[in-house]
Amino acid sequence: MEICVDSLQSAHNAVKGGATRLEVCSSLSDGGLTPTSGLVHTIKSQYSKISLYCMIRIKPGNFVYTREEMDAMLFDVKILSQNGADGFVFGALTENYEIHNDFCREIISTAAPKRITFHRAFDEVLSPFVALEELITLGFERILTSGQKNTAIDGLDLIQKLVQVAGNRIVVMPGSGINSTNILEIQKISGAKEFHASAKMRITEKCAENKVKMSERESFLFVASEDLVKQLVVAIRTAR
């Protein structure tokens, strides 16, 4: 059970709930961006046995990158590798919605021997089965996908087919909208063995409001819920 986190509190809650791997990001409200090395270092220093996969994504929006943006992300890979990252989560596309093989090779080479998950940029490709074979050839460890729909439950048909075609060559990991009420159905139909969720809850910030407006966000946060993570973990164990 992989839980995505963008704060220390979320990391604490996810580990207490039984997560076996953390996807560490910043700004999950933007779909997840590259985390700070300080956040990764602190989580790893407290939970040395938990695998940390760090998002490498320099900007919100699409997954088409310039050379300058790629150079910045390659630098992030080097820094995060030295500060507790066990693996990385990355995806790059061409303007034609195909896998950017050259940029992916650069990330894989720079991160080696650490492994890479190709993230939900996969859900933007025009030919998912062509992309699947390319990612296997490139050497990615897994693909995070919602089956090219907004949620994994809606994309279940494609996820099932991807799992079957992938076999043991690459892990296909469903993600997006997964919770304790649908994870068993997703597992049973898709045959997937790894799952990704945020298990988040909304909490109100206890600090006083700023005197001036600092952002568009209201005074609340989303954090991973220990109870929701436990429910997911228990559901998976029950299925086994």
C-alpha positions in Angstrom: 0.0 0.0 0.0 1.7 3.2 -1.2 0.5 6.5 0.3 1.3 9.8 -1.2 2.3 12.5 1.3 3.4 16.1 1.2 4.0 16.9 4.9 5.6 15.4 8.0 2.2 14.9 9.6 0.9 13.0 6.6 4.1 10.8 6.7 3.6 10.1 10.4 0.0 9.2 9.9 0.7 7.0 6.9 3.4 5.0 8.6 1.3 4.5 11.7 -1.6 3.3 9.5 0.6 0.6 8.0 1.7 2.1 4.6 4.6 0.0 3.1 5.9 2.7 0.8 5.5 6.5 0.7 5.4 8.7 -2.4 6.9 11.9 -1.1 5.8 15.1 -2.9 5.2 18.8 -2.3 1.9 20.4 -3.3 -0.4 17.5 -3.7 -3.1 20.0 -4.5 -1.3 20.5 -7.8 -1.0 16.7 -8.4 2.3 16.5 -6.6 5.6 18.3 -7.3 9.2 17.7 -6.3 9.6 17.6 -2.5 12.3 19.4 -0.6 15.4 17.5 0.4 14.7 18.5 4.0 11.3 16.9 4.0 12.7 13.6 2.6 15.7 13.6 4.9 13.6 14.1 8.0 11.1 11.4 7.0 13.9 8.9 6.3 15.7 9.7 9.5 12.6 8.7 11.4 11.4 5.8 9.3 14.5 4.2 7.9 12.7 1.0 7.0 10.0 2.6 5.0 10.7 3.0 1.2 10.5 6.6 0.0 9.8 7.3 -3.6 10.2 11.0 -4.5 8.2 12.8 -7.1 10.3 14.5 -9.7 8.1 17.1 -11.3 9.2 20.8 -11.5 5.8 22.4 -12.4 2.1 21.8 -12.3 0.2 21.2 -15.5 1.3 19.1 -18.4 4.3 16.7 -18.6 6.1 18.3 -21.5 9.4 19.7 -20.4 12.1 22.0 -21.8 15.8 21.2 -21.7 16.3 23.7 -18.9 13.5 22.1 -16.8 15.0 18.7 -17.4 18.4 19.8 -16.2 16.8 21.2 -13.0 15.0 17.9 -12.4 18.2 15.9 -13.0 19.8 18.0 -10.3 16.9 17.3 -7.9 17.4 13.5 -8.5 21.1 13.8 -7.5 20.3 15.8 -4.3 17.4 13.7 -3.2 19.4 10.5 -3.8 21.8 11.8 -1.2 19.1 12.7 1.3 17.0 9.5 1.7 15.2 8.8 -1.6 14.9 5.1 -2.3 13.4 5.6 -5.7 11.7 8.2 -7.9 8.4 8.9 -9.6 8.7 10.6 -13.0 7.0 10.9 -16.3 7.7 13.0 -19.4 5.7 13.2 -22.7 6.3 14.7 -26.1 3.9 17.3 -27.5 2.2 14.5 -29.4 1.3 12.7 -26.1 3.9 10.0 -26.5 6.5 8.8 -24.0 9.6 11.1 -24.2 12.1 8.2 -24.3 15.2 10.4 -24.2 14.2 12.3 -21.1 13.1 9.1 -19.4 16.5 7.5 -20.1 18.3 10.5 -18.6 16.3 10.2 -15.4 16.8 6.5 -15.1 20.5 6.8 -15.8 21.0 9.6 -13.2 19.0 7.7 -10.6 20.6 4.3 -11.1 20.6 1.9 -9.3 17.5 3.3 -7.7 14.2 2.4 -9.4 11.6 4.6 -11.1 7.8 4.6 -11.2 6.3 6.2 -14.3 3.5 8.4 -12.9 0.0 9.3 -14.2 1.5 11.1 -17.2 0.7 7.6 -18.5 -3.0 8.5 -18.4 -2.3 11.2 -21.1 -0.7 9.0 -23.7 -2.6 8.3 -26.9 -1.6 4.6 -27.2 -1.4 3.0 -23.7 -0.3 -0.4 -24.8 2.5 1.0 -27.0 3.5 3.2 -24.1 3.5 0.1 -21.8 6.0 -1.7 -24.0 8.2 1.4 -24.2 8.3 1.8 -20.4 9.2 -1.9 -20.0 12.0 -1.5 -22.5 13.2 1.7 -20.8 13.4 -0.2 -17.5 10.7 1.4 -15.3 9.8 -0.5 -12.2 6.1 0.3 -12.2 3.3 2.4 -13.8 0.9 4.4 -11.7 -2.4 4.7 -13.6 -6.1 5.4 -13.2 -6.8 3.7 -16.5 -6.9 7.0 -18.4 -10.0 8.0 -16.4 -10.4 10.5 -13.5 -10.5 7.6 -11.0 -9.2 4.0 -11.0 -12.7 2.6 -10.5 -13.8 4.3 -13.7 -10.7 3.1 -15.6 -10.8 -0.4 -14.3 -11.3 -2.1 -17.7 -8.1 -0.6 -19.1 -6.2 -1.3 -15.8 -7.3 -4.9 -16.0 -6.0 -5.3 -19.5 -2.7 -3.5 -18.7 -2.1 -5.9 -15.7 -2.7 -8.9 -18.0 -0.5 -7.7 -20.8 2.3 -6.5 -18.4 2.5 -9.8 -16.6 5.6 -9.9 -14.5 7.5 -7.5 -16.7 6.4 -4.3 -14.9 4.1 -3.5 -12.0 0.8 -1.8 -12.9 -0.4 0.1 -9.8 -3.9 1.6 -9.8 -4.3 5.0 -8.2 -6.7 7.9 -7.9 -9.9 7.7 -5.9 -9.0 4.5 -4.2 -10.6 4.0 -0.8 -11.7 1.3 1.6 -15.1 0.9 -0.1 -13.7 0.2 -3.6 -10.2 -1.2 -3.2 -11.4 -4.8 -3.0 -13.4 -4.5 -6.2 -10.4 -2.9 -7.9 -8.1 -5.6 -6.7 -10.4 -8.5 -7.6 -11.2 -7.3 -11.1 -7.8 -5.9 -12.1 -5.5 -8.5 -10.4 -3.2 -5.7 -9.3 -0.9 -6.3 -6.3 0.1 -2.8 -5.5 -2.1 0.2 -4.8 -1.7 4.0 -4.5 -3.9 6.4 -2.5 -3.7 9.7 -0.5 -6.1 8.6 2.2 -6.5 12.2 3.0 -8.8 14.1 5.4 -9.4 17.8 5.7 -8.3 19.6 8.8 -8.7 23.2 9.8 -5.5 25.1 10.6 -5.3 26.1 14.3 -3.0 29.1 13.7 -4.5 32.6 13.4 -5.2 33.8 9.9 -2.6 35.9 8.2 -3.2 39.7 8.2 -2.8 39.7 4.5 -3.7 37.2 1.8 -0.8 34.9 1.1 -2.5 32.5 -1.3 -5.7 31.4 -2.8 -6.0 28.5 -0.4 -8.4 28.9 2.6 -7.3 28.1 6.1 -7.4 24.3 6.0 -5.1 21.5 5.1 -5.4 18.0 3.7 -3.4 15.3 5.5 -3.2 11.6 5.3 -5.5 9.9 7.8 -4.0 7.1 10.0 -7.5 5.5 10.2 -8.1 5.7 6.5 -4.7 4.1 5.7 -5.4 1.3 8.2 -8.7 0.6 6.5 -7.0 0.3 3.1 -4.2 -2.0 4.6 -6.8 -4.2 6.4 -8.8 -4.5 3.2 -5.8 -5.7 1.2 -4.7 -8.2 3.9 -8.3 -9.6 4.0 -8.3 -10.1 0.2 -5.1 -12.1 0.5 
